[in-house]
Structures are given as C-alpha cells and as structure tokens.
Amino acid sequence: ASAAPPAARPVAGVYVRGIWVRKPLIEGAIMAFWSKLNVSSRDRNDVDAEECADATLAVLRDAARSEAGKAALRRLLAPLQGKKAGSSASGGGSWLLRTPRFTNRLLEAHRPFFLGALGVPAGALFASRRTTESGDPFLKWAAAFLARRGAPLLPLEPGASKALFSEASEDELQERCVKELLAELKKAPAARTDAQ
C-alpha cells in the first residue's frame, strides 16, 4: 500500500494578500494580512516594520472585542505579569511573546491597550514588596493608605515586563495620595451640607 503524500503546510512568515513576503516578526507565526499593509523594498520582499506592528495590533484589538477573544488574549499575555502568572516576561510558553524585540515595540507604543487586555485598572500604580515593606515612613504610609482606599496600587511581580510595569516613584505615590486626599475633602463638604 502506498502512503499518501504529506499534506502541504504553510510556512511561518508574513503574508500580504496571500503571498509570502518575509520571515515572521513573531517567531514561528503565520502573520497574514488582508489590509492596507503593502510590500516594500526594491525587490518587494519586505514589509515596513511599523506598518506590520500596526496591522498586528489591529488584529489583537479585533480579538479583544469578544469575551472569548479577551480571555485568549489575556492568557497569551499573562507571562508579561511575571512570576505570579507562572512565567517570566520573556514569553514563557506564549507564542505571541516569542520575539521580545517585536513584542516590546508593540508594548511601548500601545501600553494602555495591553494593560487593559490584562485586566489592569486604568491609572494603576505598581509597587514592589520593597516599597510596600519599606522602612521609609512615607513610602510605607503611602502604600498602606492607597491600598486601604482601594486606589489601584498593584504588586509588581518579579520578572514582570519592564515595558508595561514600572515601579511607582516616590513622587508618583505622593501625587496619587494628594489626589485621593483632595477627593476626600471635596466629598466632606458635600456630606456636611447634606447633614445640615
């Protein structure tokens, strides 16, 4: 009995309108675009890296429109959160994060989108255990104060992506505390007026 010939498999790469153009920007991925992305270079064998990044982001934004897409995107991006998520920011098993150079380009240019995709509240500040357990009286107080008020002060896990998660400086903590205190003062006169 003769064996059937092996089925043809697509080759990893960037495809524009169904035509393979170059090696993929995400290792091992098939990046197929039916959009405004065009080939470039004299030999028509390349794509503009910025245009490809924008086209990739458009695909990710489309995926994030459905609940199933949001969940899948969150799983693919979870290693960016560091050890708590079970891996490091280097990609740890997520095909989407295999090429740090391309990933970091996306993360730096579209940080709010990726933080939102990970379920991080808007305006969140990140503090390491070093800050929350600091001997500095202000840092210790600020971390505890913001945590009690439910302000978005989140733990910074070891191995978290530096492009997405950076530790809040003392100035940022001070600014957020002042903002919270001013909001409390604005509510206090309204409460006094209601009581009278």
LUMVEXFI-818511 format. One record per residue: residue number from 1; residue in one letter; x, y, z of N, C-alpha, C, CB in turn. Coordinates in nm, 4 decimals, decimal comma, padded with zeros to 6 digits. Glycine has a CB too. Example, Ala and Ser with C-alpha at 12.3 -4.5 7.8 and 13.67 -1.06 7.14 Angstrom:
REM LUMVEXFI-818511
num_residuo_nu_nv_nw_cau_cav_caw_cu_cv_cw_cbu_cbv_cbw
1_A_01,3190_-00,5690_00,7800_01,2300_-00,4500_00,7800_01,3200_-00,3300_00,7800_01,1308_-00,4473_00,9046
2_S_01,2850_-00,2250_00,7080_01,3670_-00,1060_00,7140_01,2900_00,0030_00,7870_01,4084_-00,0598_00,5725
END
This chain:
REM LUMVEXFI-818511
num_residuo_nu_nv_nw_cau_cav_caw_cu_cv_cw_cbu_cbv_cbw
1_A_00,0845_-00,1173_00,0000_00,0000_00,0000_00,0000_00,0884_00,1227_00,0000_-00,0958_00,0003_00,1208
2_S_00,0527_00,2158_-00,0830_00,1327_00,3376_-00,0901_00,0774_00,4404_00,0083_00,1340_00,3949_-00,2345
3_A_00,1679_00,5064_00,0726_00,1288_00,6097_00,1696_00,0933_00,7374_00,0950_00,2428_00,6363_00,2727
4_A_-00,0034_00,8074_00,1498_-00,0434_00,9345_00,0903_00,0697_01,0351_00,1095_-00,1763_00,9871_00,1533
5_P_00,0896_01,1225_00,0126_00,1951_01,2235_00,0280_00,1603_01,3162_00,1440_00,2137_01,3052_-00,1035
6_P_00,2623_01,3651_00,2126_00,2343_01,4551_00,3247_00,1620_01,5800_00,2754_00,3651_01,4940_00,3975
7_A_00,0694_01,6262_00,3580_-00,0071_01,7449_00,3222_00,0839_01,8672_00,3260_-00,1278_01,7635_00,4171
8_A_00,0630_01,9559_00,2337_00,1412_02,0799_00,2299_00,1009_02,1655_00,3505_00,1183_02,1580_00,0946
9_R_00,1996_02,2199_00,4173_00,1737_02,3048_00,5339_00,2249_02,4440_00,5042_00,2405_02,2475_00,6624
10_P_00,1544_02,5453_00,5523_00,2041_02,6809_00,5303_00,3347_02,7036_00,6061_00,0990_02,7844_00,5735
11_V_00,4159_02,7869_00,5519_00,5450_02,8206_00,6108_00,5271_02,9447_00,6969_00,6538_02,8436_00,5007
12_A_00,5884_02,9456_00,8146_00,5820_03,0635_00,9009_00,6360_03,1839_00,8245_00,6621_03,0412_01,0327
13_G_00,5706_03,2962_00,8407_00,6154_03,4166_00,7723_00,5088_03,5237_00,7715_00,6565_03,3843_00,6311
14_V_00,5414_03,6341_00,7086_00,4474_03,7443_00,6893_00,3902_03,7295_00,5492_00,5166_03,8852_00,7093
15_Y_00,2598_03,7216_00,5419_00,1890_03,7094_00,4143_00,1084_03,8367_00,3911_00,0961_03,5833_00,4126
16_V_00,1182_03,8897_00,2705_00,0380_04,0051_00,2326_-00,0486_03,9629_00,1149_00,1277_04,1293_00,1967
17_R_-00,1781_03,9708_00,1347_-00,2760_03,9285_00,0336_-00,2485_03,7863_-00,0159_-00,2750_04,0258_-00,0849
18_G_-00,2133_03,6986_00,0797_-00,1935_03,5577_00,0481_-00,0568_03,5204_-00,0060_-00,2937_03,5169_-00,0486
19_I_00,0336_03,6156_-00,0178_00,1666_03,5885_-00,0733_00,2715_03,6034_00,0364_00,1980_03,6840_-00,1921
20_W_00,3564_03,4974_00,0498_00,4628_03,5018_00,1494_00,5608_03,6112_00,1109_00,5348_03,3644_00,1615
21_V_00,5930_03,6986_00,2089_00,6810_03,8122_00,1820_00,8149_03,7987_00,2544_00,6127_03,9422_00,2232
22_R_00,8126_03,7571_00,3814_00,9363_03,7514_00,4595_00,9191_03,6606_00,5795_00,9787_03,8915_00,5049
23_K_01,0301_03,6360_00,6495_01,0249_03,5601_00,7743_00,9349_03,6353_00,8731_01,1691_03,5388_00,8337
24_P_00,8748_03,5628_00,9665_00,7801_03,6283_01,0586_00,8485_03,7200_01,1590_00,7004_03,5238_01,1334
25_L_00,7770_03,8217_01,2033_00,8264_03,9115_01,3074_00,8033_03,8508_01,4456_00,7578_04,0493_01,2971
26_I_00,7125_03,7520_01,4538_00,6919_03,6736_01,5750_00,7350_03,5318_01,5385_00,5402_03,6798_01,6269
27_E_00,8384_03,4837_01,6049_00,8978_03,3545_01,5710_00,7921_03,2442_01,5562_00,9993_03,3149_01,6774
28_G_00,7949_03,1757_01,4432_00,7069_03,0626_01,4185_00,5646_03,0960_01,3794_00,7032_02,9800_01,5365
29_A_00,5310_03,2241_01,3715_00,3926_03,2638_01,3445_00,3652_03,2791_01,1951_00,3609_03,3943_01,4158
30_I_00,2405_03,2574_01,1611_00,1931_03,2890_01,0270_00,1161_03,4195_01,0419_00,1032_03,1721_00,9646
31_M_00,1712_03,5257_00,9897_00,1114_03,6589_01,0017_00,0534_03,6960_00,8657_00,2169_03,7658_01,0499
32_A_-00,0766_03,6768_00,8528_-00,1427_03,7015_00,7243_-00,2304_03,8249_00,7350_-00,2267_03,5791_00,6805
33_F_-00,2091_03,9193_00,6445_-00,2830_04,0450_00,6481_-00,3529_04,0699_00,5154_-00,1895_04,1616_00,6815
34_W_-00,4811_04,0988_00,5239_-00,5604_04,1393_00,4078_-00,6029_04,2827_00,4362_-00,6863_04,0428_00,3827
35_S_-00,5067_04,3691_00,4468_-00,5361_04,5074_00,4855_-00,4539_04,6027_00,4008_-00,5076_04,5304_00,6357
36_K_-00,4346_04,7213_00,4538_-00,3578_04,8224_00,3809_-00,2076_04,7957_00,3827_-00,3852_04,9589_00,4391
37_L_-00,1648_04,6899_00,4541_-00,0226_04,6561_00,4598_00,0272_04,6198_00,3201_00,0025_04,5390_00,5588
38_N_00,1348_04,6824_00,2799_00,1917_04,6579_00,1476_00,3356_04,6121_00,1589_00,1831_04,7834_00,0610
39_V_00,3818_04,5476_00,0549_00,5219_04,5080_00,0499_00,6069_04,6312_00,0237_00,5458_04,3999_-00,0591
40_S_00,7331_04,6222_00,0652_00,8244_04,7341_00,0436_00,9592_04,6794_-00,0006_00,8391_04,8206_00,1722
41_S_01,0508_04,7643_-00,0208_01,1870_04,7413_-00,0685_01,1857_04,7226_-00,2205_01,2500_04,6173_00,0016
42_R_01,3006_04,7385_-00,2775_01,3120_04,7326_-00,4228_01,2701_04,5969_-00,4784_01,4540_04,7636_-00,4648
43_D_01,3044_04,4920_-00,4051_01,2720_04,3574_-00,4517_01,1336_04,3101_-00,4086_01,3751_04,2608_-00,4017
44_R_01,0587_04,3978_-00,3408_00,9225_04,3664_-00,2946_00,9218_04,2446_-00,2017_00,8298_04,3409_-00,4150
45_N_01,0255_04,2333_-00,1176_01,0358_04,1173_-00,0303_01,0437_04,1562_00,1174_01,1570_04,0353_-00,0682
46_D_00,9785_04,2642_00,1528_00,9792_04,3081_00,2914_00,8511_04,3854_00,3186_01,1044_04,3948_00,3224
47_V_00,8282_04,4119_00,4457_00,7173_04,4975_00,4866_00,7738_04,6002_00,5838_00,5997_04,4142_00,5519
48_D_00,7126_04,7170_00,5888_00,7537_04,8199_00,6831_00,7221_04,7697_00,8245_00,6818_04,9566_00,6533
49_A_00,8210_04,7724_00,9125_00,8040_04,7181_01,0475_00,6937_04,7905_01,1246_00,9355_04,7273_01,1246
50_E_00,6857_04,9223_01,1109_00,5806_04,9978_01,1811_00,4426_04,9621_01,1280_00,6043_05,1489_01,1672
51_E_00,4295_04,9507_00,9962_00,3011_04,9127_00,9376_00,2618_04,7721_00,9808_00,3070_04,9215_00,7845
52_C_00,3575_04,6823_00,9897_00,3297_04,5455_01,0331_00,2888_04,5443_01,1806_00,4533_04,4549_01,0105
53_A_00,3537_04,6255_01,2622_00,3162_04,6359_01,4037_00,1736_04,6890_01,4159_00,4150_04,7279_01,4804
54_D_00,1401_04,7916_01,3373_00,0038_04,8468_01,3408_-00,0988_04,7437_01,2954_-00,0056_04,9720_01,2525
55_A_-00,0668_04,6673_01,1911_-00,1583_04,5641_01,1421_-00,1753_04,4538_01,2464_-00,1069_04,5046_01,0093
56_T_-00,0672_04,4173_01,3150_-00,0743_04,3164_01,4204_-00,1609_04,3663_01,5348_00,0665_04,2806_01,4715
57_L_-00,1421_04,4924_01,5732_-00,2234_04,5491_01,6804_-00,3713_04,5526_01,6413_-00,1745_04,6904_01,7153
58_A_-00,3999_04,5811_01,5151_-00,5394_04,5817_01,4688_-00,6019_04,4432_01,4856_-00,5476_04,6264_01,3206
59_V_-00,5249_04,3378_01,4568_-00,5750_04,2009_01,4753_-00,6009_04,1750_01,6242_-00,4734_04,0964_01,4185
60_L_-00,5095_04,2183_01,7110_-00,5269_04,1982_01,8559_-00,6469_04,2762_01,9086_-00,3998_04,2405_01,9317
61_R_-00,6648_04,3990_01,8610_-00,7815_04,4787_01,9029_-00,9117_04,4120_01,8581_-00,7729_04,6222_01,8452
62_D_-00,9140_04,3587_01,7375_-01,0325_04,2864_01,6899_-01,0599_04,1653_01,7783_-01,0143_04,2421_01,5429
63_A_-00,9556_04,0946_01,8153_-00,9719_03,9764_01,9011_-01,0291_04,0151_02,0365_-00,8376_03,9040_01,9197
64_A_-00,9895_04,1316_02,0877_-01,0331_04,1752_02,2208_-01,1785_04,2234_02,2236_-00,9426_04,2859_02,2703
65_R_-01,2462_04,2243_02,1115_-01,3858_04,2705_02,1077_-01,4834_04,1678_02,1626_-01,4248_04,3054_01,9660
66_S_-01,4474_04,0396_02,1567_-01,5374_03,9355_02,2084_-01,4850_03,8862_02,3426_-01,5505_03,8167_02,1076
67_E_-01,5728_03,8292_02,4232_-01,5306_03,7769_02,5535_-01,4302_03,6627_02,5367_-01,6528_03,7286_02,6339
68_A_-01,4558_03,5736_02,4405_-01,3635_03,4625_02,4170_-01,2281_03,5161_02,3703_-01,4217_03,3640_02,3125
69_G_-01,2295_03,6177_02,2844_-01,1059_03,6781_02,2369_-01,0290_03,7459_02,3488_-01,1355_03,7776_02,1277
70_K_-01,1012_03,8155_02,4381_-01,0365_03,8799_02,5531_-00,9689_03,7766_02,6416_-01,1387_03,9604_02,6348
71_A_-01,0393_03,6667_02,6661_-00,9838_03,5616_02,7515_-00,8591_03,4995_02,6878_-01,0898_03,4527_02,7782
72_A_-00,8648_03,4739_02,5586_-00,7495_03,4159_02,4889_-00,6313_03,5128_02,4907_-00,7867_03,3798_02,3433
73_L_-00,6578_03,6404_02,4662_-00,5517_03,7410_02,4663_-00,4901_03,7531_02,6059_-00,6065_03,8779_02,4194
74_R_-00,5727_03,7492_02,7081_-00,5221_03,7574_02,8454_-00,4305_03,6386_02,8755_-00,6394_03,7618_02,9464
75_R_-00,4685_03,5181_02,8303_-00,3829_03,4007_02,8518_-00,2499_03,4156_02,7779_-00,4549_03,2725_02,8056
76_L_-00,2548_03,4663_02,6553_-00,1315_03,4827_02,5770_-00,0388_03,5881_02,6376_-00,1656_03,5208_02,4329
77_L_-00,0969_03,6905_02,6990_-00,0175_03,7996_02,7556_00,0201_03,7781_02,9016_-00,0926_03,9285_02,7426
78_A_-00,0388_03,6784_02,9675_-00,0168_03,6558_03,1109_00,1308_03,6491_03,1508_-00,0845_03,5285_03,1521
79_P_00,2191_03,5883_03,0723_00,3596_03,5832_03,1145_00,4222_03,7225_03,1336_00,4405_03,5052_03,0123
80_L_00,3634_03,8251_03,0748_00,4167_03,9603_03,0920_00,4043_04,0090_03,2360_00,3450_04,0568_02,9989
81_Q_00,3136_03,9484_03,3131_00,2906_03,9912_03,4510_00,3951_03,9370_03,5481_00,1534_03,9478_03,4957
82_G_00,4791_03,8460_03,5042_00,5868_03,7971_03,5889_00,5550_03,6660_03,6568_00,6198_03,8986_03,6918
83_K_00,6246_03,6406_03,7662_00,6187_03,5107_03,8346_00,4794_03,4727_03,8811_00,7107_03,5112_03,9525
84_K_00,3990_03,5679_03,9247_00,2637_03,5385_03,9727_00,1840_03,4666_03,8643_00,1913_03,6685_04,0155
85_A_00,2041_03,5067_03,7395_00,1311_03,4470_03,6278_00,1919_03,3124_03,5876_00,1304_03,5425_03,5078
86_G_00,2995_03,2737_03,6534_00,3566_03,1422_03,6268_00,4715_03,1418_03,5288_00,2520_03,0529_03,5768
87_S_00,5160_03,2582_03,4862_00,6257_03,2620_03,3911_00,6922_03,3975_03,3978_00,5768_03,2321_03,2483
88_S_00,7901_03,4165_03,3147_00,8591_03,5449_03,3115_00,8185_03,6230_03,1887_01,0107_03,5254_03,3143
89_A_00,8582_03,7492_03,1850_00,8223_03,8370_03,0741_00,8891_03,7975_02,9435_00,8582_03,9786_03,1076
90_S_00,9776_03,7005_02,9457_01,0452_03,6599_02,8224_00,9563_03,5766_02,7316_01,1699_03,5822_02,8553
91_G_00,8352_03,5514_02,7714_00,7429_03,4814_02,6831_00,6945_03,3507_02,7384_00,8064_03,4576_02,5525
92_G_00,7800_03,2788_02,8086_00,7468_03,1560_02,8773_00,6285_03,0765_02,8250_00,7227_03,1868_03,0139
93_G_00,6328_03,0303_02,7022_00,5277_02,9441_02,6522_00,4241_03,0115_02,5649_00,4606_02,8819_02,7644
94_S_00,4174_03,1400_02,5634_00,3199_03,2099_02,4813_00,3810_03,2401_02,3447_00,2727_03,3400_02,5506
95_W_00,3208_03,1858_02,2400_00,3748_03,2078_02,1053_00,3749_03,3556_02,0690_00,2941_03,1289_02,0019
96_L_00,2813_03,4307_02,1245_00,2710_03,5729_02,0912_00,3917_03,6527_02,1415_00,1427_03,6309_02,1499
97_L_00,4586_03,6010_02,2441_00,5690_03,6747_02,3072_00,7062_03,6174_02,2744_00,5506_03,6760_02,4565
98_R_00,7158_03,5327_02,1741_00,8425_03,4650_02,1417_00,9522_03,5587_02,0929_00,8182_03,3606_02,0373
99_T_00,9166_03,6721_02,0373_01,0152_03,7632_01,9808_01,0121_03,8944_02,0598_00,9878_03,7884_01,8289
100_P_01,0949_03,9044_02,1643_01,0895_04,0209_02,2535_01,1037_04,1558_02,1836_01,1963_04,0090_02,3558
101_R_01,1864_04,1636_02,0816_01,2075_04,2920_02,0138_01,0770_04,3441_01,9529_01,3149_04,2776_01,9040
102_F_01,0050_04,2584_01,8835_00,8779_04,2976_01,8220_00,7715_04,3206_01,9299_00,8302_04,1894_01,7215
103_T_00,7680_04,2317_02,0290_00,6712_04,2456_02,1384_00,6907_04,3783_02,2105_00,6843_04,1286_02,2380
104_N_00,8150_04,4115_02,2442_00,8411_04,5367_02,3158_00,8026_04,6581_02,2331_00,9878_04,5456_02,3545
105_R_00,8203_04,6506_02,1015_00,7784_04,7606_02,0148_00,6270_04,7835_02,0306_00,8149_04,7303_01,8656
106_L_00,5509_04,6748_02,0317_00,4052_04,6849_02,0489_00,3703_04,7370_02,1884_00,3384_04,5476_02,0256
107_L_00,4343_04,6803_02,2908_00,4029_04,7177_02,4292_00,4312_04,8645_02,4566_00,4821_04,6318_02,5260
108_E_00,5445_04,9137_02,4105_00,5816_05,0529_02,4362_00,4912_05,1495_02,3628_00,7256_05,0775_02,3961
109_A_00,4506_05,1144_02,2423_00,3672_05,2050_02,1625_00,2202_05,2017_02,2046_00,3786_05,1695_02,0153
110_H_00,1764_05,0911_02,2652_00,0331_05,0757_02,2951_00,0125_05,0221_02,4363_-00,0338_04,9817_02,1927
111_R_00,0855_05,0777_02,5311_00,0825_05,0313_02,6705_-00,0585_05,0263_02,7286_00,1687_05,1211_02,7564
112_P_-00,1414_05,1316_02,7138_-00,2769_05,1261_02,7721_-00,3614_05,0090_02,7199_-00,3496_05,2562_02,7439
113_F_-00,3494_04,9772_02,5911_-00,4249_04,8647_02,5360_-00,3846_04,7342_02,6035_-00,4033_04,8547_02,3844
114_F_-00,2539_04,7103_02,6159_-00,2070_04,5843_02,6725_-00,2377_04,5738_02,8218_-00,0577_04,5693_02,6494
115_L_-00,2270_04,6847_02,8955_-00,2649_04,6813_03,0373_-00,4137_04,6496_03,0506_-00,2318_04,8166_03,1065
116_G_-00,4958_04,7102_02,9657_-00,6390_04,6814_02,9665_-00,6679_04,5366_02,9317_-00,7113_04,7726_02,8698
117_A_-00,5955_04,4833_02,8337_-00,6144_04,3435_02,7939_-00,5790_04,2485_02,9083_-00,5291_04,3110_02,6702
118_L_-00,4877_04,2898_02,9947_-00,4501_04,2088_03,1103_-00,5423_04,2318_03,2298_-00,3070_04,2386_03,1498
119_G_-00,6398_04,3215_03,2150_-00,7343_04,3482_03,3234_-00,6823_04,4431_03,4290_-00,7727_04,2212_03,3882
120_V_-00,5793_04,5199_03,3970_-00,5228_04,6157_03,4915_-00,6084_04,7425_03,4881_-00,3727_04,6475_03,4577
121_P_-00,6557_04,7897_03,6041_-00,7379_04,9110_03,6061_-00,6612_05,0326_03,5527_-00,7868_04,9389_03,7485
122_A_-00,7325_05,1217_03,4861_-00,6701_05,2447_03,4344_-00,6117_05,3248_03,5504_-00,7735_05,3310_03,3550
123_G_-00,4950_05,3804_03,5284_-00,4311_05,4638_03,6298_-00,3635_05,3870_03,7420_-00,5312_05,5543_03,6882
124_A_-00,3504_05,2564_03,7279_-00,2884_05,1762_03,8333_-00,1412_05,2114_03,8493_-00,3037_05,0268_03,8030
125_L_-00,0966_05,2093_03,9725_00,0452_05,2241_04,0037_00,0960_05,0885_04,0507_00,0696_05,3354_04,1124
126_F_00,2230_05,0635_04,0307_00,2816_04,9354_04,0671_00,3896_04,9565_04,1716_00,3389_04,8638_03,9434
127_A_00,3852_04,8730_04,2742_00,4833_04,8822_04,3816_00,5373_04,7432_04,4112_00,4213_04,9457_04,5089
128_S_00,6656_04,7374_04,4308_00,7282_04,6093_04,4663_00,7129_04,5873_04,6160_00,8791_04,6062_04,4250
129_R_00,7417_04,4664_04,6580_00,7383_04,4348_04,8007_00,8373_04,5259_04,8736_00,7720_04,2838_04,8260
130_R_00,9466_04,5605_04,8068_01,0464_04,6505_04,8658_00,9814_04,7843_04,9058_01,1631_04,6749_04,7657
131_T_00,8877_04,8342_04,8228_00,8204_04,9603_04,8541_00,7173_04,9411_04,9636_00,7540_05,0181_04,7294
132_T_00,6340_04,8383_04,9503_00,5268_04,8197_05,0483_00,5802_04,7840_05,1867_00,4318_04,7116_05,0011
133_E_00,6998_04,7236_05,1923_00,7594_04,6889_05,3209_00,8781_04,7790_05,3537_00,8034_04,5429_05,3208
134_S_00,8829_04,8959_05,2936_00,9948_04,9880_05,3103_01,0045_05,0398_05,4533_00,9813_05,1046_05,2139
135_G_01,1262_05,0720_05,4929_01,1491_05,1347_05,6223_01,1216_05,2845_05,6167_01,2921_05,1093_05,6688
136_D_01,1156_05,3411_05,4952_01,0861_05,4833_05,4782_00,9426_05,5075_05,5229_01,1075_05,5290_05,3297
137_P_00,9238_05,5926_05,6240_00,7880_05,6122_05,6777_00,6865_05,6580_05,5711_00,7924_05,7147_05,7903
138_F_00,7270_05,7482_05,4826_00,6301_05,7949_05,3823_00,5908_05,6836_05,2871_00,6872_05,9124_05,3034
139_L_00,6892_05,6101_05,2339_00,6581_05,5023_05,1396_00,5673_05,3984_05,2036_00,7868_05,4358_05,0896
140_K_00,5972_05,3637_05,3260_00,5165_05,2649_05,3972_00,3739_05,3175_05,4153_00,5801_05,2311_05,5346
141_W_00,3614_05,4432_05,4595_00,2295_05,5026_05,4799_00,1531_05,5133_05,3477_00,2428_05,6412_05,5448
142_A_00,2198_05,5635_05,2430_00,1536_05,5832_05,1131_00,1019_05,4510_05,0578_00,2505_05,6482_05,0124
143_A_00,1839_05,3472_05,0645_00,1409_05,2170_05,0129_00,0204_05,1662_05,0906_00,2558_05,1147_05,0204
144_A_00,0233_05,1778_05,2234_-00,0892_05,1321_05,3064_-00,2129_05,2197_05,2833_-00,0500_05,1336_05,4563
145_F_-00,1938_05,3507_05,2752_-00,3048_05,4447_05,2541_-00,3769_05,4158_05,1230_-00,2534_05,5897_05,2549
146_L_-00,3013_05,4016_05,0152_-00,3627_05,3757_04,8844_-00,4300_05,2392_04,8812_-00,2576_05,3847_04,7731
147_A_-00,3691_05,1407_04,9452_-00,4293_05,0068_04,9490_-00,5624_05,0103_05,0249_-00,3321_04,9051_05,0153
148_R_-00,5680_05,0826_05,1384_-00,6928_05,0933_05,2163_-00,8026_05,1635_05,1384_-00,6677_05,1680_05,3470
149_R_-00,7653_05,2602_05,0572_-00,8648_05,3396_04,9834_-00,9087_05,2697_04,8544_-00,8078_05,4784_04,9503
150_G_-00,8504_05,1569_04,8261_-00,8881_05,0853_04,7044_-00,8324_05,1495_04,5786_-01,0376_05,0771_04,6942
151_A_-00,7380_05,2429_04,5967_-00,6737_05,3049_04,4806_-00,5939_05,1963_04,4093_-00,5811_05,4261_04,5227
152_P_-00,5846_05,2044_04,2785_-00,5165_05,0976_04,2056_-00,3644_05,0964_04,2282_-00,5455_05,1111_04,0578
153_L_-00,3245_05,0378_04,3409_-00,1833_05,0154_04,3714_-00,1645_04,8651_04,3696_-00,1404_05,0791_04,5109
154_L_-00,0967_04,8164_04,2686_-00,0858_04,6727_04,2466_00,0564_04,6242_04,2708_-00,1300_04,6371_04,1050
155_P_00,0699_04,4983_04,3163_00,2049_04,4451_04,3399_00,2794_04,4245_04,2081_00,1978_04,3122_04,4177
156_L_00,4045_04,4569_04,2114_00,4928_04,4378_04,0965_00,5642_04,3058_04,1166_00,5950_04,5565_04,0803
157_E_00,5336_04,2096_04,0305_00,5882_04,0751_04,0452_00,7286_04,0659_03,9844_00,4949_03,9724_03,9793
158_P_00,8145_03,9829_04,0424_00,9470_03,9609_03,9824_00,9306_03,9054_03,8407_01,0323_03,8632_04,0699
159_G_01,0108_03,9547_03,7486_01,0065_03,9064_03,6107_00,8999_03,9725_03,5252_00,9845_03,7597_03,6103
160_A_00,8278_04,0707_03,5794_00,7251_04,1397_03,5007_00,7904_04,2219_03,3900_00,6382_04,2307_03,5913
161_S_00,7185_04,2395_03,2818_00,7691_04,3157_03,1679_00,7997_04,4599_03,2091_00,6672_04,3136_03,0519
162_K_00,9212_04,5017_03,1844_00,9602_04,6391_03,2173_00,8933_04,7401_03,1246_01,1121_04,6543_03,2096
163_A_00,8549_04,6960_03,0059_00,7868_04,7859_02,9122_00,6453_04,8186_02,9601_00,7818_04,7231_02,7720
164_L_00,5833_04,7295_03,0348_00,4464_04,7518_03,0823_00,4387_04,7949_03,2277_00,3660_04,6273_03,0642
165_F_00,5204_04,7344_03,3112_00,5094_04,7535_03,4551_00,6359_04,8165_03,5099_00,4816_04,6206_03,5253
166_S_00,6243_04,9380_03,5596_00,7394_05,0018_03,6230_00,6975_05,0464_03,7626_00,7921_05,1231_03,5380
167_E_00,7911_05,0373_03,8537_00,7612_05,0712_03,9923_00,7351_05,2207_04,0062_00,8763_05,0283_04,0844
168_A_00,6314_05,2535_04,0817_00,5959_05,3934_04,1049_00,7066_05,4611_04,1848_00,4599_05,4047_04,1792
169_S_00,7393_05,5821_04,1440_00,8400_05,6586_04,2171_00,7751_05,7212_04,3407_00,9038_05,7686_04,1260
170_E_00,8579_05,7742_04,4275_00,8060_05,8424_04,5461_00,7176_05,9605_04,5054_00,9220_05,8907_04,6360
171_D_00,7566_06,0312_04,3992_00,6756_06,1440_04,3512_00,5386_06,0990_04,3024_00,7482_06,2170_04,2390
172_E_00,5338_05,9866_04,2301_00,4057_05,9350_04,1814_00,3158_05,8924_04,2975_00,4284_05,8166_04,0862
173_L_00,3753_05,8282_04,3978_00,2967_05,7897_04,5155_00,2439_05,9128_04,5874_00,3812_05,7044_04,6118
174_Q_00,3286_06,0141_04,6002_00,2873_06,1373_04,6674_00,1739_06,2047_04,5900_00,4071_06,2338_04,6822
175_E_00,1875_06,2115_04,4580_00,0846_06,2724_04,3741_-00,0484_06,1981_04,3878_00,1295_06,2740_04,2274
176_R_-00,0447_06,0653_04,3872_-00,1678_05,9867_04,3995_-00,2315_06,0056_04,5374_-00,1388_05,8375_04,3745
177_C_-00,1493_06,0123_04,6441_-00,2021_06,0343_04,7789_-00,2697_06,1702_04,7879_-00,0901_06,0236_04,8837
178_V_-00,2072_06,2723_04,7313_-00,2658_06,4067_04,7316_-00,3984_06,4056_04,6563_-00,1685_06,5096_04,6684
179_K_-00,4022_06,3399_04,5435_-00,5249_06,3299_04,4645_-00,6365_06,2631_04,5453_-00,4987_06,2512_04,3347
180_E_-00,6040_06,1553_04,6154_-00,7029_06,0840_04,6978_-00,7500_06,1709_04,8141_-00,6434_05,9522_04,7514
181_L_-00,6565_06,2417_04,8785_-00,6938_06,3294_04,9904_-00,7821_06,4448_04,9435_-00,5681_06,3846_05,0593
182_L_-00,7508_06,5039_04,8280_-00,8334_06,6126_04,7742_-00,9728_06,5624_04,7380_-00,7663_06,6751_04,6508
183_A_-00,9815_06,4446_04,6840_-01,1124_06,3868_04,6515_-01,1939_06,3672_04,7794_-01,0959_06,2514_04,5763
184_E_-01,1269_06,3244_04,8868_-01,1941_06,3060_05,0160_-01,2426_06,4390_05,0715_-01,0999_06,2384_05,1168
185_L_-01,1606_06,5451_05,0574_-01,2008_06,6779_05,1055_-01,3201_06,7324_05,0278_-01,0836_06,7756_05,0952
186_K_-01,3261_06,7060_04,8990_-01,4395_06,7513_04,8176_-01,5684_06,6822_04,8604_-01,4128_06,7250_04,6684
187_K_-01,5578_06,5562_04,9001_-01,6754_06,4818_04,9456_-01,7198_06,5287_05,0831_-01,6462_06,3317_04,9484
188_A_-01,6244_06,5666_05,1697_-01,6556_06,6058_05,3078_-01,7496_06,7262_05,3146_-01,5272_06,6374_05,3831
189_P_-01,7267_06,8372_05,2409_-01,8211_06,9492_05,2490_-01,9601_06,9100_05,1988_-01,7685_07,0682_05,1685
190_A_-01,9663_06,8269_05,0981_-02,0953_06,7828_05,0472_-02,1681_06,7012_05,1522_-02,0781_06,7013_04,9188
191_A_-02,0963_06,6198_05,2280_-02,1571_06,5399_05,3332_-02,2051_06,6291_05,4477_-02,0576_06,4352_05,3850
192_R_-02,1253_06,7331_05,4807_-02,1662_06,8265_05,5852_-02,2898_06,9031_05,5441_-02,0535_06,9233_05,6178
193_T_-02,2962_06,9455_05,4179_-02,4117_07,0195_05,3671_-02,5368_06,9312_05,3705_-02,3849_07,0699_05,2229
194_D_-02,5224_06,8060_05,3356_-02,6357_06,7130_05,3386_-02,6852_06,6915_05,4810_-02,5965_06,5786_05,2759
195_A_-02,5924_06,6895_05,5774_-02,6287_06,6641_05,7164_-02,7021_06,7832_05,7780_-02,5041_06,6317_05,7982
196_Q_-02,6779_06,9044_05,7293_-02,7392_07,0249_05,7872_-02,8774_07,0426_05,7428_-02,6622_07,1461_05,7533
END
